Structure formats: structure tokens, C-alpha cells
Amino acid sequence: MPSIREWPASTRPRERLIDAGAQGLSDPELLALLIGSGTPGRSALAIAHQLLVDLGGMRGLAHADHSLLRRHRLGPAAAARVLAAREVGQRAMAAAANGEVVDSPESAARALEPHFAALEREEVKVALLSRKHRLLGVVGVYRGNVAGASVRIGELFTEALRRHAPAIVIGHNHPSGDPSPSPEDLRTTRDAVAAGRLLGIDVLDHIVFGAGRWKSIGAAQPSPR
């Protein structure tokens, strides 16, 4: 198979990205640009295509670490570029949400979701909101093991108190992929709402993420006002 350099300019991923924008490229083409160069007999595009097949598509790529990419015969530099690009994208998405109004389960999920991409362990994060429910930032509260995370209720409010945030949204992920709230999740939400009332901080929702899906505990179990 000829290398990408030998292809007509109109078919090369890099030239197509420059001429028409990144949105016009397929997943393998975008990944091939990060891989950079192929190996004897295999172009970067062929390597990218096979990597996505092996990992189960972009969702699998989102959870791959450096050692896994290396096991799939990606060079150390190419693997580092892929991970760096993924992290840049996630941070850009997270930063873009700052200042947005969080006034529904859908908007809460949009604000928190980038912070839970590619996590293999359960983590608890809190979105800090202004009085008008604009997103001030998202902070990590706890990182657990593969079996789960346990957090003290008071820790959910530490940064909100420090930054004088009058409202929060709690978020955590289920590495199993099932976002259905557990009995412990429901209990944590009830306890957090009660603690928030004592502290003068409104707990608007608790979003559980898993495998590209999410569930709102606040929507399913509204607290009395």
C-alpha cells in the first residue's frame, strides 16, 4: 500500500482538513493525523482504522491509556500525541461550559460530562454555581477504586464554601457503564440536600454518568423546597 504522501493531495487527510475543516474527516482520518506516519507496508490511516476496530471505536479510544495503545502497536510518541489530543479536547469542552446557565438536568449533564470522560475509576465531582446558576467551575472531590467511591457529605461543600458558591450540582460516574442510581447514591443525595439546607447551599441535582449515558437523581427524586 502506498504511503499517504503518495496519495493525490485532494485525498490526504491533512490537506482535506486544511481545505474543508476537521469536521469533514472520518474518525480514522483524524486519528491518522495524530499517529503521523505509518510503518513499512501500512499507512497511518490503515493503522488508525485497525486501532479503532480493536478498541471498539472512539468510545474505546476514550478509555485507552498509554500502555494499551502501545500493546496495539502504536509507537510511544504517537500514543502520547493521541492521549494529549484527547485531554486537550476534554479540557476545551469543560472550559467552554464555564459561565453557562445550569438550570435543568440536561444542562447539568452537559456541564459535567466532559469531566467524566475516559475515567476508569469512580470519581465524585461538584459543579459550583452562582446565584443565577451560572457555572463557576467543576472541582474534584474524591477518586475511588474500581469498585466505587465513598465520600463524606461535608467534603461536597468544601470548595463551595471557600468560593461562596450558593448552589452546586453533584456528579459521579459508574465505571460499570450503567448510570442507574444505587441505593447509596440516593442516600447520598438526600443527605447532601439536607446538609446543603443547613449550610445555605442549594443542591440542585446529582448526575450519574456511565458509558455515554446519564441519569438525574434530582429529576427522578425531587427534594421538597
Secondary structure, 3 states (H helix, E strand, C coil): CCCHHHCCHHHCHHHHHHHHCHHHCCHHHHHHHHHCCCECCECHHHHHHHHHHHHCCHHHHHCCCHHHHHHCCCCHHHHHHHHHHHHHHHHHHHHHHCCCECCCHHHHHHHHHHHHCCCCCCEEEEEEECCCCEEEEEEEEEECECCECCCCHHHHHHHHHHCCCCEEEEEEECCCCCCCCCHHHHHHHHHHHHHHHHHCCEEEEEEEEECCEEEEHHHHCCCCC
